Amino acid sequence: MLAVEGEGVKAGAKPNAVCSAIDHALALSKRQRTVALAIVATAMVLDLVDMTIINVAVPTLQAQLGASDAEVQWMVAGYSTIFALLLITGGRLGDILGYKRAFLIGVAGFTLTSLLCGMAQTPGQLVAARLLQGGAAAIMLPQVMSLTQIMYPPHERMAALGLFGILGGLAAVLGPVIGGLLLSANLMGLGWRSIFLVNLPIGLVALILAARILPGGRSAHSPRLDMTGTLLVMLLLFLLIFPLIQGRDYGWPLWGFGLMAASLPIGLLLVRHSCARMARDGSALIVPDLFQARGFSFGLLTTLAFQVATGGLLFTLTLALQRGLHFTAAQVGIAHVPYAFGASFAIGMLSRKALPRFGPIIISWGALLMIAGLILLTLLLNAADLIAASPLLIAPPLLAMGLGMGLVGGPLPPCTLSEVDVGHAGSASGLLKATQQLGAAIGAAAIGTLFFLIQPDERMGRAEAIAAFTLSASVVCAMLVVVALLALAIPRQLRIRGQ
C-alpha cells in the first residue's frame, strides 16, 4: 500500500491517502506516465553507460593521469563494488523517504559525482569519486523499478520493462562506442574528462523533469532505516564480492576463500536480526515476509543462476574472440551487436506479448534457446579457420543467444516482483538488483577462472583459447539448464494476473 503525493493525484483525493499501485497508474495521465518512464529510463541508461564507458579510456587515463594498473582496476571495479554493497540499502531508502525523493537524491548525487570525476587531478581522486558515484547509483537505480511498480498496473508493466530491455541492450553496446567518440573528438581539450562531464547536462535535465512529473509514492507505514541490518548486508556482500573481483589478481589466496566462508555466519546473523526487527517494529532492511512468496524466492534463485551464466559467458566470449580469433577491441564490440539486438528485440517485443499468454514457461524456452545458440557458436569457434575466413558466421548463433537472453531477462524481473506488496517495492527491487550484481560477479570470477586454467597466458596459441572457451561454455550450458528448471517452479498465475 502506498501514500500518494505530488502531481497527478486525483481531484478530491487526500494528499496522504493510501492508494494501491493501480491507483497510482490511474492518477497519472498517459502522457505523464510516458514522460515519467522516459525519465527513469534515462537514469538506468546513465548507469549502464558509465559502467562500460570507462573501459575505452583506460590507456588514456594511464597516459594522461599516470594511473597504475591497480588504480585503473579500482576505477572500474570500485564503482561496481560500492554499487552492489549499497543496492539493498538504496532500495529501502525509497520505502522510507519516498521513491521520488530517493530518486532525486540519487540523480543529484550521480550528477555531482560525475562532475567530481571530471575534475579529478590525481588517480586517487578519481578512484574516490568513482566510489561515490557508485553509491549514488545504488540510491538511484532501485527507484527505477519501484517507480515503474507504482506507475503501472501488473498487466501493463511488461511493456514498460520492455523499454528498459531495449535501452539496456543498446546502452551496453553503445557505452564503449560513445566513449571512443568522445575521446577522439577531444571536446574543448577535455580528453578523458569528457566521458564523465557528458553526464552533467543529462543529469540536470532529468533532475528538473523528475521533480515536476514523477509521482511520490512511499510505504504507508513509514519504516525507519535499519542501521544494523544495513551494516550486516554491506559486510555480507563485501565478503562475497570483494574476493570474487580481486581473487584472480592475487592468485586466489586462502584468505579470499576465508572471507567467502565467513559470509555464512554473517548471513545467518542477518536472518535472525531481520526476523527480530520485523517482529519489534516492522522496519527491517530485508523483509523476511518477501521470501514467503514462492514467485519472489524462486525468481531470485533463477536470477542468480541466470546472472552467473551470462556473466561468465560474456567475459569468456570476449577473451575467446580476442585470444583465439585475434579480434580487435572494435571487432569484439561489433561481434556483440547481434547478441544485443536479439536481446533488445526479445525483451521489447517477444516477451511483452508472450508472457501474458504463456506464463513463465517462456523463461525456460529462452534458456534452452541460449543453450542451442551457444552449442552452435562453440562448434563454429572450434572451426577457427572457417571463422577467420568468414567472421559473419558467428552472427546467427549470437543472435539466437540474444533472443534467448531476452526471453529470460525480460519476464524474470516482473515475475519475481509480481507478488511483492508495493509498500516493500524498494526493498524487493534492491534485493533483485543485488542478486543480479552478485551473480554476474560469481560468473565472471568462477567461469573466468576455468578459462584461465586452460589458457593462463594470452601468448599461448589459438587452440588453448578455444579449448578454454569450450570448457567455459559447458559450465554456462549447465547453469542455463538450472535456469530452465527453476523457472518452472515460479507459479504460472503470478505472471498472468499479477494480482
C-alpha positions as CSV (number, residue, x, y, z in Angstrom):
1,M,0.0,0.0,0.0
2,L,1.2,3.5,-0.8
3,A,0.7,7.1,0.1
4,V,0.3,9.3,-3.0
5,E,1.8,12.8,-3.1
6,G,2.7,15.3,-5.8
7,E,1.4,16.0,-9.3
8,G,-1.1,13.7,-10.8
9,V,-3.2,12.9,-7.7
10,K,-6.9,12.6,-8.5
11,A,-9.1,15.6,-7.7
12,G,-10.6,15.3,-4.2
13,A,-8.1,12.8,-3.0
14,K,-6.4,13.5,0.2
15,P,-2.6,14.2,-0.1
16,N,-1.7,11.4,2.3
17,A,-4.4,8.9,1.1
18,V,-3.3,5.3,0.9
19,C,-3.5,4.0,-2.6
20,S,-2.7,0.8,-4.4
21,A,-0.3,0.5,-7.4
22,I,-3.3,0.6,-9.8
23,D,-4.5,3.9,-8.1
24,H,-1.1,5.3,-8.9
25,A,-1.4,4.3,-12.5
26,L,-4.9,5.9,-12.8
27,A,-3.7,9.1,-11.0
28,L,-1.3,9.9,-13.9
29,S,-2.3,10.7,-17.4
30,K,-0.9,8.6,-20.2
31,R,1.3,11.4,-21.3
32,Q,2.6,11.9,-17.7
33,R,3.4,8.2,-17.4
34,T,5.2,8.2,-20.7
35,V,7.4,11.2,-19.7
36,A,8.0,9.7,-16.2
37,L,9.0,6.4,-17.7
38,A,11.5,8.2,-20.1
39,I,13.0,10.0,-17.1
40,V,13.6,6.8,-15.0
41,A,14.8,5.0,-18.1
42,T,17.4,7.8,-18.7
43,A,18.8,7.2,-15.2
44,M,19.1,3.5,-16.0
45,V,21.0,4.2,-19.2
46,L,23.3,6.7,-17.4
47,D,24.3,3.9,-15.0
48,L,24.8,1.2,-17.7
49,V,26.8,3.5,-19.9
50,D,29.0,4.7,-17.0
51,M,29.8,1.1,-16.1
52,T,31.3,0.4,-19.6
53,I,32.4,3.8,-21.0
54,I,35.5,4.0,-18.8
55,N,36.9,0.8,-20.3
56,V,37.9,2.5,-23.5
57,A,39.6,5.3,-21.6
58,V,42.0,3.0,-19.7
59,P,45.0,3.7,-21.9
60,T,44.3,7.4,-21.9
61,L,43.9,7.5,-18.1
62,Q,47.2,5.7,-17.7
63,A,49.0,8.1,-20.1
64,Q,47.5,11.4,-19.0
65,L,46.7,10.8,-15.3
66,G,49.6,8.5,-14.6
67,A,47.3,5.8,-13.2
68,S,48.8,2.4,-12.3
69,D,47.1,-0.9,-13.3
70,A,45.8,-1.4,-9.7
71,E,44.3,2.2,-9.7
72,V,42.7,1.7,-13.1
73,Q,41.2,-1.6,-11.8
74,W,39.6,0.2,-8.9
75,M,38.3,3.0,-11.1
76,V,36.4,0.2,-13.0
77,A,35.7,-2.4,-10.3
78,G,35.3,0.1,-7.4
79,Y,32.1,1.6,-8.9
80,S,30.5,-1.9,-9.3
81,T,31.6,-3.0,-5.8
82,I,30.1,0.0,-4.0
83,F,27.1,-0.2,-6.2
84,A,26.4,-3.8,-5.2
85,L,27.2,-3.1,-1.5
86,L,24.6,-0.3,-1.2
87,L,21.8,-1.5,-3.6
88,I,19.6,-3.1,-0.9
89,T,20.0,0.0,1.4
90,G,19.3,2.2,-1.6
91,G,16.1,0.3,-2.3
92,R,15.0,0.5,1.3
93,L,15.6,4.3,1.3
94,G,12.9,4.5,-1.3
95,D,10.4,2.8,1.0
96,I,11.4,5.2,3.8
97,L,11.9,8.6,2.0
98,G,9.6,8.0,-0.9
99,Y,10.6,6.7,-4.3
100,K,10.5,10.1,-5.9
101,R,12.6,11.8,-3.2
102,A,15.1,8.9,-3.2
103,F,15.3,9.0,-7.0
104,L,16.0,12.8,-6.9
105,I,18.7,12.3,-4.3
106,G,20.3,9.6,-6.4
107,V,20.2,11.6,-9.7
108,A,21.6,14.7,-7.9
109,G,24.4,12.6,-6.3
110,F,25.2,10.9,-9.6
111,T,25.4,14.2,-11.4
112,L,27.6,15.8,-8.7
113,T,30.0,12.9,-8.5
114,S,30.3,12.9,-12.3
115,L,31.5,16.4,-12.0
116,L,34.0,15.3,-9.3
117,C,35.2,12.6,-11.6
118,G,35.7,15.1,-14.4
119,M,37.6,17.4,-12.1
120,A,40.0,14.8,-10.6
121,Q,43.6,15.8,-10.7
122,T,45.1,12.5,-9.4
123,P,44.3,8.8,-9.8
124,G,43.4,8.6,-6.1
125,Q,40.9,11.5,-6.5
126,L,39.3,9.7,-9.5
127,V,39.0,6.4,-7.6
128,A,37.3,8.2,-4.7
129,A,34.9,10.0,-7.0
130,R,34.1,6.7,-8.8
131,L,33.3,5.1,-5.4
132,L,30.9,8.0,-4.5
133,Q,29.4,7.7,-8.0
134,G,28.7,4.0,-7.4
135,G,27.0,4.9,-4.1
136,A,24.8,7.5,-5.8
137,A,23.8,4.9,-8.5
138,A,22.8,2.5,-5.8
139,I,20.3,5.0,-4.5
140,M,19.1,6.0,-8.0
141,L,18.7,2.6,-9.7
142,P,16.3,0.7,-7.3
143,Q,13.8,3.5,-7.6
144,V,13.6,2.9,-11.3
145,M,11.9,-0.5,-10.7
146,S,9.9,0.9,-7.7
147,L,8.5,3.8,-9.6
148,T,7.6,1.5,-12.5
149,Q,5.8,-0.7,-10.0
150,I,3.6,2.2,-8.7
151,M,3.0,3.9,-12.1
152,Y,1.9,0.8,-14.0
153,P,-0.6,-2.0,-13.0
154,P,0.7,-5.5,-13.4
155,H,-0.9,-6.2,-16.8
156,E,0.8,-3.1,-18.3
157,R,4.2,-3.4,-16.5
158,M,5.8,-5.7,-19.1
159,A,5.5,-3.1,-21.8
160,A,7.3,-0.6,-19.6
161,L,10.0,-3.1,-18.7
162,G,10.4,-3.9,-22.4
163,L,11.6,-0.3,-23.0
164,F,14.2,-0.9,-20.3
165,G,15.4,-4.1,-22.1
166,I,15.8,-2.3,-25.4
167,L,17.6,0.7,-23.9
168,G,19.7,-1.6,-21.7
169,G,20.9,-3.7,-24.7
170,L,21.7,-0.5,-26.7
171,A,23.5,1.1,-23.7
172,A,25.7,-1.9,-23.2
173,V,26.8,-1.8,-26.8
174,L,27.0,2.0,-27.2
175,G,28.9,2.7,-24.0
176,P,32.3,1.9,-25.4
177,V,31.3,3.5,-28.8
178,I,30.3,6.8,-27.1
179,G,33.5,6.7,-25.0
180,G,35.6,6.2,-28.1
181,L,33.9,9.1,-30.0
182,L,34.3,11.5,-27.0
183,L,37.9,10.6,-26.6
184,S,38.6,11.0,-30.4
185,A,36.7,14.3,-30.5
186,N,38.6,15.7,-27.5
187,L,35.9,18.3,-27.0
188,M,37.3,21.6,-25.7
189,G,40.6,19.8,-25.0
190,L,38.9,17.8,-22.1
191,G,40.3,14.4,-23.1
192,W,39.2,11.6,-20.8
193,R,37.3,14.1,-18.6
194,S,34.5,14.4,-21.3
195,I,33.3,10.8,-20.6
196,F,32.2,11.9,-17.1
197,L,31.2,15.5,-17.8
198,V,28.8,14.4,-20.5
199,N,26.5,13.3,-17.7
200,L,26.1,16.8,-16.3
201,P,23.5,18.2,-18.8
202,I,21.7,14.9,-19.0
203,G,21.5,14.6,-15.2
204,L,20.4,18.2,-14.7
205,V,17.5,17.8,-17.3
206,A,16.4,14.5,-15.7
207,L,16.5,16.2,-12.2
208,I,14.3,19.1,-13.3
209,L,11.8,16.9,-15.1
210,A,11.7,14.3,-12.3
211,A,10.9,16.9,-9.7
212,R,7.9,18.1,-11.8
213,I,6.4,14.9,-13.0
214,L,7.3,11.8,-11.0
215,P,4.6,10.5,-8.6
216,G,5.7,10.4,-5.0
217,G,4.6,7.1,-3.6
218,R,6.1,5.7,-0.4
219,S,5.4,2.9,2.1
220,A,2.3,3.8,4.1
221,H,3.8,2.6,7.4
222,S,6.9,4.8,7.0
223,P,9.6,2.3,8.2
224,R,12.8,3.5,9.7
225,L,16.3,2.7,8.3
226,D,17.6,-0.4,9.9
227,M,21.3,0.6,10.5
228,T,22.3,-2.8,12.0
229,G,20.8,-4.6,9.0
230,T,22.5,-2.1,6.7
231,L,25.9,-2.9,8.2
232,L,25.3,-6.6,8.1
233,V,24.2,-6.6,4.4
234,M,27.2,-4.5,3.4
235,L,29.5,-6.8,5.3
236,L,27.9,-9.9,3.8
237,L,28.1,-8.6,0.2
238,F,31.6,-7.4,0.7
239,L,32.7,-10.8,2.0
240,L,31.2,-12.4,-1.1
241,I,32.0,-9.9,-3.9
242,F,35.5,-8.5,-2.9
243,P,37.3,-11.9,-3.1
244,L,35.5,-12.6,-6.4
245,I,36.6,-9.3,-8.0
246,Q,40.1,-9.3,-6.6
247,G,40.8,-13.0,-6.3
248,R,42.3,-13.7,-9.7
249,D,44.7,-10.8,-9.5
250,Y,46.0,-12.1,-6.1
251,G,46.2,-15.7,-7.4
252,W,43.2,-16.9,-5.4
253,P,44.8,-16.7,-1.9
254,L,43.4,-18.7,1.0
255,W,42.2,-15.5,2.7
256,G,39.8,-14.9,-0.1
257,F,38.1,-18.2,0.5
258,G,38.1,-17.5,4.2
259,L,36.3,-14.2,3.6
260,M,33.7,-16.0,1.5
261,A,33.3,-18.7,4.2
262,A,32.8,-16.0,6.8
263,S,29.7,-14.8,4.8
264,L,27.7,-17.8,6.0
265,P,27.6,-16.9,9.7
266,I,27.0,-13.3,8.8
267,G,24.1,-14.3,6.6
268,L,22.6,-16.3,9.4
269,L,23.0,-13.4,11.8
270,L,21.3,-11.1,9.2
271,V,18.3,-13.5,9.0
272,R,18.0,-13.6,12.8
273,H,18.2,-9.9,13.1
274,S,15.7,-9.2,10.3
275,C,13.1,-11.5,11.9
276,A,13.6,-9.9,15.3
277,R,13.4,-6.4,13.8
278,M,10.2,-7.1,11.9
279,A,8.6,-8.6,15.0
280,R,9.6,-5.5,17.0
281,D,8.7,-2.5,14.7
282,G,8.4,-3.8,11.1
283,S,11.3,-1.8,9.8
284,A,13.9,-4.5,8.8
285,L,16.1,-3.7,5.9
286,I,15.3,-7.1,4.3
287,V,11.7,-8.0,4.9
288,P,11.6,-11.8,5.7
289,D,7.9,-12.0,4.6
290,L,9.1,-11.3,1.0
291,F,10.5,-14.8,0.9
292,Q,7.2,-16.4,1.8
293,A,6.1,-15.6,-1.8
294,R,7.1,-18.5,-3.9
295,G,7.4,-16.3,-7.0
296,F,9.9,-14.0,-5.3
297,S,12.0,-16.8,-3.8
298,F,12.3,-18.8,-7.0
299,G,12.6,-15.7,-9.0
300,L,15.7,-14.6,-7.0
301,L,17.2,-18.1,-7.4
302,T,16.5,-18.1,-11.1
303,T,18.0,-14.6,-11.4
304,L,21.2,-15.7,-9.5
305,A,21.7,-18.7,-11.8
306,F,21.0,-16.7,-14.9
307,Q,23.4,-13.9,-14.0
308,V,26.1,-16.5,-13.2
309,A,25.6,-17.9,-16.7
310,T,25.5,-14.6,-18.6
311,G,28.3,-13.0,-16.5
312,G,30.6,-15.9,-17.3
313,L,29.5,-16.2,-20.9
314,L,30.2,-12.5,-21.9
315,F,33.5,-12.4,-20.1
316,T,34.9,-15.6,-21.6
317,L,33.4,-15.0,-25.1
318,T,35.3,-11.7,-25.2
319,L,38.5,-13.5,-24.2
320,A,38.0,-16.2,-26.8
321,L,37.4,-13.8,-29.6
322,Q,40.5,-11.7,-28.7
323,R,42.9,-14.5,-27.8
324,G,41.5,-17.3,-30.1
325,L,40.5,-15.4,-33.2
326,H,42.6,-12.3,-32.6
327,F,39.7,-9.9,-32.9
328,T,40.5,-6.2,-32.1
329,A,38.5,-4.4,-29.4
330,A,36.4,-2.8,-32.1
331,Q,35.7,-6.1,-33.8
332,V,34.6,-7.6,-30.5
333,G,32.2,-4.7,-30.0
334,I,30.8,-5.3,-33.5
335,A,30.5,-9.0,-32.8
336,H,28.3,-8.3,-29.8
337,V,25.8,-6.3,-31.9
338,P,23.7,-9.4,-33.0
339,Y,23.5,-10.5,-29.3
340,A,22.5,-7.1,-28.1
341,F,19.9,-6.7,-31.0
342,G,18.4,-10.1,-30.3
343,A,18.2,-9.4,-26.5
344,S,16.6,-6.0,-27.1
345,F,14.1,-7.3,-29.6
346,A,13.1,-10.3,-27.4
347,I,12.7,-8.1,-24.3
348,G,10.9,-5.3,-26.0
349,M,8.6,-7.3,-28.4
350,L,8.5,-11.1,-27.9
351,S,8.5,-11.2,-24.1
352,R,5.9,-8.5,-23.7
353,K,3.4,-10.4,-25.9
354,A,4.3,-14.0,-24.9
355,L,4.4,-13.5,-21.1
356,P,0.6,-12.9,-20.6
357,R,-0.2,-15.8,-22.9
358,F,2.2,-18.5,-22.0
359,G,3.4,-17.5,-18.5
360,P,6.9,-18.4,-17.0
361,I,7.5,-21.2,-19.4
362,I,8.9,-18.7,-21.8
363,I,11.8,-18.3,-19.4
364,S,12.6,-21.9,-19.8
365,W,12.3,-21.6,-23.6
366,G,14.7,-18.7,-23.6
367,A,17.3,-20.7,-21.6
368,L,17.0,-23.6,-24.0
369,L,17.4,-21.2,-27.0
370,M,20.6,-19.8,-25.4
371,I,21.9,-23.3,-25.0
372,A,21.3,-24.1,-28.6
373,G,22.9,-20.9,-29.8
374,L,25.9,-21.4,-27.5
375,I,26.5,-25.0,-28.7
376,L,26.4,-23.8,-32.3
377,L,28.8,-21.0,-31.5
378,T,31.2,-23.3,-29.8
379,L,31.2,-25.7,-32.7
380,L,31.9,-22.7,-35.1
381,L,34.7,-21.4,-32.9
382,N,36.4,-24.8,-33.0
383,A,36.5,-24.4,-36.7
384,A,38.6,-21.3,-36.2
385,D,40.0,-21.3,-39.8
386,L,36.4,-21.1,-41.1
387,I,35.6,-18.2,-38.8
388,A,38.8,-16.4,-39.7
389,A,37.7,-16.5,-43.3
390,S,34.1,-15.6,-42.7
391,P,33.6,-13.9,-39.3
392,L,29.9,-13.2,-40.0
393,L,29.2,-16.9,-39.5
394,I,29.1,-16.3,-35.7
395,A,26.3,-13.7,-36.1
396,P,23.4,-16.3,-36.3
397,P,24.3,-18.1,-33.1
398,L,24.9,-14.8,-31.3
399,L,21.5,-13.6,-32.5
400,A,19.9,-16.8,-31.2
401,M,21.6,-16.4,-27.8
402,G,20.5,-12.8,-27.6
403,L,16.9,-13.8,-28.4
404,G,17.1,-16.4,-25.6
405,M,18.6,-13.9,-23.2
406,G,15.7,-11.6,-23.8
407,L,13.1,-14.3,-23.3
408,V,14.7,-14.9,-19.9
409,G,15.8,-11.4,-18.9
410,G,12.6,-9.7,-19.9
411,P,10.0,-11.6,-17.9
412,L,12.2,-12.5,-15.0
413,P,12.1,-9.2,-13.1
414,P,8.3,-8.6,-13.3
415,C,7.7,-12.3,-12.5
416,T,10.0,-12.0,-9.4
417,L,8.2,-8.9,-8.2
418,S,4.7,-9.8,-9.1
419,E,3.7,-10.8,-5.5
420,V,5.5,-8.1,-3.8
421,D,3.5,-5.6,-1.8
422,V,4.1,-2.2,-3.3
423,G,5.0,-0.8,0.1
424,H,8.1,-3.0,0.0
425,A,8.9,-2.4,-3.6
426,G,12.1,-0.6,-2.7
427,S,13.5,-3.4,-0.5
428,A,12.5,-6.1,-3.1
429,S,14.0,-4.1,-6.0
430,G,17.2,-3.6,-4.1
431,L,17.4,-7.4,-3.3
432,L,16.8,-8.2,-7.0
433,K,19.5,-5.8,-8.2
434,A,22.0,-7.0,-5.6
435,T,21.3,-10.6,-6.7
436,Q,22.0,-9.6,-10.3
437,Q,25.3,-8.0,-9.3
438,L,26.3,-10.9,-7.1
439,G,25.5,-13.5,-9.9
440,A,27.4,-11.5,-12.5
441,A,30.5,-11.3,-10.2
442,I,30.3,-15.0,-9.4
443,G,30.0,-15.9,-13.1
444,A,32.9,-13.7,-14.3
445,A,35.1,-14.9,-11.5
446,A,34.3,-18.7,-11.3
447,I,33.8,-19.3,-15.1
448,G,36.6,-17.0,-15.9
449,T,38.9,-19.0,-13.6
450,L,38.1,-22.1,-15.6
451,F,39.1,-20.3,-18.8
452,F,42.4,-19.2,-17.3
453,L,43.2,-22.7,-16.1
454,I,43.3,-23.8,-19.8
455,Q,44.9,-20.6,-21.1
456,P,46.7,-18.7,-18.3
457,D,48.8,-16.7,-20.8
458,E,47.4,-14.8,-23.8
459,R,50.6,-15.5,-25.6
460,M,49.5,-19.2,-25.8
461,G,48.0,-20.4,-29.0
462,R,44.6,-20.3,-30.6
463,A,43.8,-23.9,-29.7
464,E,44.2,-23.3,-26.0
465,A,41.9,-20.3,-26.1
466,I,39.2,-22.2,-28.0
467,A,39.6,-25.2,-25.6
468,A,39.2,-22.8,-22.7
469,F,36.0,-21.3,-24.1
470,T,34.6,-24.8,-24.8
471,L,35.1,-25.7,-21.1
472,S,33.6,-22.4,-20.0
473,A,30.6,-22.8,-22.4
474,S,29.9,-26.3,-21.0
475,V,29.5,-24.8,-17.5
476,V,27.4,-21.9,-18.8
477,C,25.1,-24.5,-20.5
478,A,24.8,-26.4,-17.2
479,M,23.8,-23.2,-15.4
480,L,21.2,-22.4,-18.1
481,V,19.7,-25.9,-17.6
482,V,19.3,-24.9,-13.9
483,V,17.6,-21.6,-15.0
484,A,15.1,-23.6,-17.2
485,L,14.3,-25.9,-14.3
486,L,14.0,-23.2,-11.6
487,A,11.7,-21.1,-13.8
488,L,9.2,-24.0,-13.9
489,A,8.8,-23.5,-10.1
490,I,7.5,-19.9,-10.4
491,P,3.7,-20.1,-10.1
492,R,2.1,-19.5,-13.5
493,Q,-0.8,-17.4,-12.4
494,L,1.5,-14.7,-11.0
495,R,2.8,-13.9,-14.4
496,I,-0.7,-13.8,-15.9
497,R,-2.7,-12.0,-13.3
498,G,0.0,-10.1,-11.4
499,Q,-2.5,-9.5,-8.6
